[in-house]
Amino acid sequence: MKKLFLFMVLTVFAVVLAACGDKEEAQGEKNVEAPKVDGKTEVVFWHAMSGDLEKVVNTLVDNFNASQAEIVVKPIFQGTYEEAITKFNTVAGTKDAPTVMQTFEVGTKYMIDTGKIEPVQKFIDAENYDTSKWEKNITNYYAVDGVQYSMPFNSSTPILIYNKDAFKEAGLDPENPPKTYEELRVAAKALTTDEQYGFSVLNYGWFIEELIAAQGGLFVNEENGRKGNATEAVFNSPEGQKVFNLISEMYNEGTFYNTGQNWDDMRAAFQSGKIAMYLDSSAGVRGMVEQSPFEVGAGYLPVPEGTEWEGVIIGGASLWMANGIAEEQQKAAWEFMKYLTSAEVQAQWHVNTGYFAINTDAYNEDIVKTEWEKYPQLKVTVDQLAATKPTAATQGALISVFPEARQKVVNAMESLYQGAKPEEALNKAVQETNQALELANRKK
């Protein structure tokens, strides 16, 4: 909650920060010198990748630094996304600001509103850079009014994970996961035993947003905040009601297990056979396959019967370039970004992390083909993203109070397990989100 409060404070003062930055920018970049290390232009790269992911990031940076002699990238871990963006707020527009900043997808509007970033569209246009191989269902999230603000980096979507062995024991087809809510409920009933629940969804707002978007539902008005500044939450729509009704009904039937809010607890419940189906991030698929003592399957997000499936919203994070710095430093950062989006590098990123490749040519690399033979579940995640239709729903919502809104949804989910009616729970979450939106908009 402390991190969430900090983020809310940042959001409220975003415009004030931007105004302060305007004065600095007016002085012109020509008065700013690019920092040098042994004669090379230095690019400071702040990121939030920890553990094994940080090792992969460091390898990518080392390979880039070794590939040329003019630029040196310095990666610096800054904690969680929330912690990193809090630190960015304190140094944005100063000489201590990073050249490149990794920010989670729900921080997109906040980063734009700070006025402290340079859209990468500037460099795409300057050299007529070909982005035709970039996965549009990824880049669309970070594009507003035709402007590409940041470069996608670690991108993921939700996926249905299921226990194929449990399917066989229950008399279900292990190669045919549920595609509709009705099929999901039927399968969950067949899978539920004294020791096992049929289905679970982590108490995390992202999954609710995704289930709503898969039906074509929006999170906020103004076309999900893409056509104008969002002023009202609309996730208590019929699409949202169907999601909450599904969870409530399955919980009351005894086929749904409340795994709480911890990702590790959810995954442990699946691996131990406590649950037979659940929603996870596509980036976690390989780990589940490797660590589970049974055969694991992957399927698309289900939708209500008779509903047209629209697809999924991209999650994860992207890379933002600072403004108010030397043009030479910005160009160096752009070279690093282009390197990261190359097919070869993206192929390595995909197989080593499970995140999607931004450059779709990466999937033609031998290293990826070999990996997909070992983990066909990874290809299911890629196919689901490729099948996604580019709509306002699947492009994702743009609001500055997204972390707070997600917490309201989490509270609503938890109230279902205490007996709250789905409609009342959703309406309360919408009302509280509207209050947060009103406060944020009032400060602009």
BAVO-668942 format. One record per residue (C-alpha): x, y, z; residue in three letters. Coordinates in steps of 0.05 Angstrom, whole numbers, plus 32768, in hexadecimal, padded with zeros to 4 digits. Layout:
N
XYZala ...
# end
This chain:
444
800080008000met 803A802E800Dlys 805380257FC6lys 800D80317FABleu 800780727FD3phe 804A808A7FB8leu 8033807D7F71phe 7FF280A27F7Dmet 801880DE7F98val 804480DD7F5Aleu 800780DC7F2Dthr 7FE781187F50val 802581427F46phe 8036812B7F00ala 8020816A7EDEval 804581957F10val 8084816E7F00leu 807881777EB6ala 807181C27EBFala 80B281C57EE4cys 80D3819E7EADgly 80BC81CD7E77asp 80E982037E91lys 812681D67E8Fglu 811581BE7E49glu 810F82057E31ala 8159820E7E3Fgln 816581DE7E05gly 818A819D7DFFglu 81C681BF7DDFlys 81DD81D57E24asn 81DD818D7E3Dval 821B81637E32glu 821681187E2Bala 823A80F27E63pro 827680CB7E4Clys 8298808C7E66val 82DD807E7E47asp 82C880A97E0Cgly 828780847E02lys 824180A37E09thr 822180887E48glu 81D980707E4Aval 81BF80657E91val 8189802F7E8Fphe 815B80297ECCtrp 81347FE87ED0his 810A7FBE7EFFala 81207F797EE9met 81397F4F7F25ser 81537F097F2Fgly 815D7EE07EF0asp 813E7F177EC6leu 81737F487EDBglu 81A87F177EC5lys 81887F147E80val 81847F607E7Dval 81CE7F677E90asn 81E17F357E5Athr 81BB7F5C7E25leu 81DD7F9C7E3Bval 82227F7C7E3Casp 82177F617DF6asn 82027FA67DDDphe 823D7FC87DFDasn 826B7F967DDCala 824A7F9E7D98ser 82627FE57D8Dgln 829580177DA7ala 826E80597DADglu 823A804B7DE3ile 823C802C7E28val 81FA801A7E4Aval 81F980177E96lys 81BF7FEC7EB1pro 81A87FFD7EF8ile 81747FD57F1Ephe 814480047F42gln 81167FD57F67gly 80CD7FC87F55thr 80A87FEF7F20tyr 8089801A7F57glu 80CC80277F78glu 80EE80377F36ala 80BA80697F21ile 80BC808A7F65thr 810880937F5Dlys 80FD80AD7F16phe 80CF80E27F31asn 810580FE7F5Ethr 813981067F27val 811081107EE7ala 812A814C7EC1gly 816C814F7EE6thr 81B281377ED6lys 81A680FB7F02asp 816B80E27ED8ala 817480A07EB2pro 817A80A27E67thr 814C80667E60val 811680547E92met 80EE80137E96gln 80A6801E7EADthr 806C7FEE7EB4phe 80327FF37E84glu 800380147EB5val 8034804D7EBEgly 802D80617E75thr 8000809D7E7Flys 802880B37EBCtyr 806980B47E93met 804880DB7E5Bile 802B810E7E8Casp 806E811B7EAEthr 8088813E7E6Fgly 80CC81207E7Flys 80CF80EE7E46ile 80DF80F07DFCglu 80B080C67DD0pro 80D880937DA8val 80AC80A77D6Dgln 80DD80E17D64lys 811580B17D52phe 80E980837D2Aile 80D580BE7CFEasp 811B80DC7CFBala 813880A07CD8glu 80F880827CBBasn 810580457CE6tyr 80DE80087CD0asp 80B17FF07D08thr 80887FC17CDCser 80A57F847CFFlys 80917F9E7D44trp 80567F787D61glu 801D7FAA7D5Clys 7FF57F8C7D95asn 80307F9D7DC1ile 80447FE17DA6thr 7FFC7FF97DA3asn 7FF97FFD7DEFtyr 8031802F7DF1tyr 801880587DB6ala 7FE880937DC0val 7FCA80BA7D86asp 7FFC809A7D56gly 803880AC7D80val 806580737D9Agln 8078808C7DDFtyr 80A380537DF7ser 80C380137DDEmet 80A47FD27DF9pro 80D67FA87E1Fphe 80BA7F717E4Basn 80757F617E32ser 80447F2B7E49ser 7FFB7F197E48thr 7FCF7EEC7E73pro 7FC67EA37E5File 7F9C7E697E78leu 7FC87E347E98ile 7FAD7DEF7EA6tyr 7FC17DAA7EC0asn 7FBD7D797E85lys 7FC37D3D7EB3asp 7F887D557EDDala 7F607D5F7E9Cphe 7F6C7D177E89lys 7F587CFE7ECEglu 7F187D277ECBala 7F067D0C7E86gly 7F157D4F7E63leu 7F3B7D597E23asp 7F817D717E37pro 7F8B7D907DF2glu 7F4A7DB97DF5asn 7F4B7DEC7E2Epro 7F0C7E147E3Dpro 7EFE7E4D7E0Dlys 7EBE7E687E2Dthr 7EA77E767E74tyr 7E757E3E7E6Eglu 7EAA7E0D7E58glu 7ED67E267E91leu 7EA07E197EC5arg 7E927DD47EAAval 7EDB7DC27EAAala 7EE57DDF7EF0ala 7EAD7DB47F0Clys 7ECB7D767EEDala 7F107D877F08leu 7EFA7D987F4Fthr 7F077D627F82thr 7F117D607FCEasp 7F5A7D747FC2glu 7F557D9F7F84gln 7F307DDC7F6Ctyr 7F1F7DE67F23gly 7F347E2E7F17phe 7F547E6C7F36ser 7F647EB47F24val 7F977EDC7F4Cleu 7F797F187F71asn 7F9C7F487F42tyr 7F797F7E7F1Agly 7F9F7F6E7EDAtrp 7F7A7F2D7ED0phe 7F367F4E7ED7ile 7F4A7F837EA4glu 7F5F7F4D7E75glu 7F207F237E7Cleu 7EF67F617E6File 7F207F767E32ala 7F1D7F307E14ala 7ED17F3D7E0Dgln 7EDD7F827DF0gly 7ECD7FA77E31gly 7EEF7FE87E45leu 7F0D7FFC7E88phe 7F0080477E84val 7EDA80767E56asn 7EF780A07E1Dglu 7F07805F7DF8glu 7F3180477E32asn 7F51808B7E39gly 7F6D80877DF2arg 7F3F80BD7DD4lys 7F4280ED7E0Egly 7F4F80F37E58asn 7F2780BC7E7Bala 7EF680D67EAFthr 7ECE80997EC1glu 7EDB804F7ECDala 7EAC80217EA6val 7EC57FDB7EBAphe 7E827FCD7EDDasn 7E677FC37E96ser 7E447F837E81pro 7E887F677E70glu 7EA27F767EB6gly 7E637F597ED5gln 7E6D7F187EB0lys 7EB47F117ECBval 7E9F7F1E7F12phe 7E627EF27F0Casn 7E8E7EB97EF3leu 7EBE7EBE7F2Eile 7E867EC67F61ser 7E5E7E8C7F46glu 7E997E5D7F41met 7EB07E707F87tyr 7E6B7E617FA3asn 7E697E1F7F7Dglu 7EAA7E0B7F9Egly 7ED17E057F5Cthr 7EF97E457F64phe 7F347E4D7F94tyr 7F477E917FB1asn 7F937E937FAAthr 7F997ED97FC6gly 7FC87F0E7FA9gln 800B7EEA7FA8asn 80247ED07F65trp 80507E9B7F86asp 80167E817FB0asp 7FEB7E7A7F71met 80217E557F4Barg 80317E287F86ala 7FE77E167F8Bala 7FE87E007F42phe 80287DD97F48gln 80107DB57F86ser 7FCF7DA07F65gly 7FA47DCF7F8Elys 7F877DEF7F4File 7F827DD27F09ala 7F797E127EE0met 7F8D7E5A7EECtyr 7FA27E9A7EC9leu 7FEB7EAD7EC7asp 801A7EDB7EA1ser 80367EC17E60ser 807B7ED07E7Dala 806F7E9B7EB2gly 805C7E627E83val 80A07E437E7Aarg 80AD7E427EC4gly 806B7E1E7ED1met 807B7DEA7E9Cval 80C07DDE7EB8glu 80AC7DDD7F02gln 806A7DB87F01ser 80697D6C7F0Epro 80357D627ED7phe 80287D767E8Fglu 80147DBF7E88val 7FE67DDC7E53gly 7FD97E237E3Cala 7F9B7E437E1Egly 7F7D7E857E0Atyr 7F557EB07E3Aleu 7F0C7E987E3Apro 7ED07EC57E2Dval 7E867EBE7E3Apro 7E5E7E917E0Bglu 7E497EB67DCCgly 7E7C7EEE7DD7thr 7EAE7EFF7DA1glu 7EF67EF67DBBtrp 7F1E7F367DB0glu 7F607F237DD1gly 7F8E7F3A7E08val 7FAF7F7A7E21ile 7FFA7F7D7E25ile 80197F807E6Agly 80607F897E82gly 808A7FC77E77ala 80AC7FF37E43ser 80E980207E3Cleu 80E3806C7E3Ftrp 8117809E7E28met 812480DD7E51ala 811F81227E33asn 8148815F7E47gly 818881387E3Bile 81BC813E7E04ala 81A6812A7DBFglu 81E480FE7DBAglu 81CE80D87DF8gln 818780D07DDDgln 81A380B47D9Blys 81CE80847DC2ala 8191806D7DE9ala 816C80637DA8trp 81A480387D8Dglu 819E800C7DCBphe 815380077DC2met 815B7FF37D79lys 818C7FBD7D8Etyr 815B7FA17DC0leu 81257F9C7D8Bthr 81507F757D59ser 81367F307D48ala 81727F0C7D64glu 81707F307DA7val 81257F297DADgln 812A7EDE7DA0ala 815B7ED87DDAgln 812E7F037E05trp 80F17ED87DF6his 81117E957E04val 81377EAC7E42asn 80FD7ED07E63thr 80BB7EBA7E45gly 80AA7F017E32tyr 80917F0F7DECphe 80BF7F247DB4ala 80B17F6B7D9Dile 80CE7F5B7D59asn 80A47F237D3Bthr 80DE7F0C7D0Fasp 80FC7EF17D50ala 80CB7EB87D4Dtyr 80ED7EA07D0Dasn 81307E987D30glu 81487E517D3Basp 81507E5B7D85ile 81067E6C7D8Bval 80F07E317D60lys 81187E027D8Bthr 80FB7E207DCAglu 80B47E197DB1trp 80BF7DD07DA3glu 80D17DC77DEClys 809C7DF77E05tyr 80617DF97DD5pro 803C7E207E0Bgln 80667E5D7DFAleu 804C7E5C7DB3lys 80057E5D7DCEval 80137E9F7DF1thr 80307EBC7DB1val 7FF67EA37D87asp 7FC47EC27DB8gln 7FE57F067DB3leu 7FE97F017D67ala 7F9F7EF07D63ala 7F8C7F2D7D8Dthr 7F637F617D69lys 7F7C7FAA7D6Fpro 7F427FCC7D92thr 7F3A80007DC9ala 7F2E7FC67DF9ala 7F6D7F9F7DE8thr 7F987FDE7DE2gln 7F907FE87E2Dgly 7F7A80227E58ala 7FA180637E64leu 7F9680817EA9ile 7FC7809F7EDAser 7FA8807D7F16val 7FAC80367EFBphe 7FCF80167F38pro 7F9A80337F66glu 7F62801B7F38ala 7F7F7FD57F37arg 7F7E7FD37F83gln 7F347FE77F82lys 7F277FAB7F55val 7F4F7F7E7F83val 7F257F957FBEasn 7EE67F867F96ala 7EFF7F407F85met 7F0E7F327FCEglu 7EC97F4A7FE3ser 7EAA7F137FB6leu 7EC97EDF7FE4tyr 7EA77F01801Egln 7E637EFB7FFEgly 7E5D7F3E7FDAala 7E317F407F9Dlys 7E597F477F5Cpro 7E337F857F44glu 7E3B7FA97F86glu 7E857F977F8Bala 7E937FB17F45leu 7E6A7FF07F4Dasn 7E9180027F8Dlys 7ED37FF87F69ala 7EBD80247F30val 7EA4805A7F60gln 7EE7805B7F85glu 7F0E805C7F44thr 7EE480967F2Basn 7EF680BD7F6Agln 7F4080B07F5Dala 7F3880C67F14leu 7F1481057F29glu 7F4B81177F59leu 7F82810A7F27ala 7F5F81317EF0asn 7F51816B7F1Earg 7F9C81757F27lys 7FAA817B7EDDlys 
# end
